Amino acid sequence: MIKTERENLSFIHCFTLNNVDQENVVAAFKDGVLTVTLPKLEEENINRKVIDIE
């Protein structure tokens, strides 16, 4: 979903990211710049299912 409004110049952008450690996401807003740090999950913490093909 992307939404823009010209009256008050707001902007919304939503998207999905996989393999992100949601417990350690950090965001900072400084000097007009938003910085979001999204650490990746370690390989051992990723839930994967292997399906055998017959």
Order of alpha helices (4+ residues) and beta strands (2+ residues): beta-beta-beta-beta
